[in-house]
Amino acid sequence: MSRKYKVLVALLLAVALVFSVAAVAGCKPKNALQAILKAKKIIVGTSADYPPFEFVDEATGNYTGFDVELMEMVAEKLGVTVEWKDMTFDIVLNSLQSGQINAAIAAMSINPERQEQALFSNPYWESPNAVLVKVGSTVTITDPLVDFPALLIGVQSGTIHETYVKELIDAGTMEAANLSSYPRADQAILDLVAGRLDAVYMDAAAAQAFTVSHPVVIAMVHKVESGMGIAVMLGEQELVDRINEILAQLTEDGSIEALADKYNIAQTLAEGG
């Protein structure tokens, strides 16, 4: 083989390599939305202990609930399937930040602190907070600011309810020993029923669901100014924009309202009383 021929072959191989690298680079997803569409799957984190939003159907063993069905609708319109990852609520956003999941839906209220950790969709639902007490309890609550400091309060870890009670502790109006935080909401309910707590503080719709399955009653409901959103990793604007488009469609066609009716999220609670 002549020297000129060897040089020509080397040049052709180099050009082919350049085009091959460019082709691979061109196929690589530029963002989370493209990666999801390419994989035809979205990995979603939740905390399946919070009926009626997300829980495990005892008859089938499948995840179900308002949030679960809503996310399945979103995925269907994206043209992908959902792979669910169940975890404790307090690590959901960490799992999102580390890339273990593509999105999170867990009756998660949108607030400034969480917006520093994740990018949120527009609110898909608003629900007030509520205080649960054991059936037959003599505890009365008219104002959490006034009544909580004298009570043993249970909350789920990582929630806005935990933040609210911790603010009372930080302000010096409540003893830290009066607050008990639980990885899962149903653990707090079990301690309430057992008499180890005076009250449990949580979302009103979830509180209403627990009154059906446990001997507890709602002592107080009050409106909060925050809606629930679907979270994605910071910077994934294209993904959250597409989710917002789909949520708008599902609101317009009545699908979200129908889900609320299906899971008995009472309109009186949704409006705050």
NORURGI-V256434 format. One line per field, one symbol per residue. ss: DSSP state (2 for helix, 1 for strand, 0 for the rest). phi: phi as a letter, one per 40 degrees, with the letter a starting at -180 (. if undefined). psi: psi as a letter, one per 20 degrees, with the letter a starting at -180 (. if undefined). A space follows every 50 residues. Layout:
BEGIN
ss = ???
phi = ???
psi = ???
END
This chain:
BEGIN
ss = 00222222222222222222222222200002222222201111110001 00011100000011022222222222220011111100222222222000 00110000100222200011000011001111110000000002222222 00111100022222222222000002221111002222222220000011 11122222222220011111110000110011000022222222222222 22002222222200002222000
phi = .cccccccccccccccccccccccccccdcaccccccccfabcbcabcbb cccaaccccbgccahdcccccccccdccgbbbbcbcacdcbdccccccgc bcabaafcccadccccbacbccdbabaccabbbcdgcccbbbaddccddc bcbbaccgccccdccccccccgcacdccbbbbcbccccccccccgcbcab baccccdccccccbcbbccabacbcabcbcbbcdgccccccccccccccc cccgcccccccccfcdcccccgh
psi = pqghhggggggghgghgghgghgghhipphagghgghgikppopqrnlkm qjgprpohhhjqqarggghghhgggghikrrpoqoprqhijghhhghijh qhrpplloqprhghiihrpqrqpiqpprrqpqrqpiqjppphohhghghj ropqrppjrhhggghhhhghijiqphiippqqhqhhhhghhghijiqhqp paqhhggghhhhiqmqqphqpqqqmprqrpqrqpimhhghghghgghggh ggjjgghhggggjlnphhghik.
END
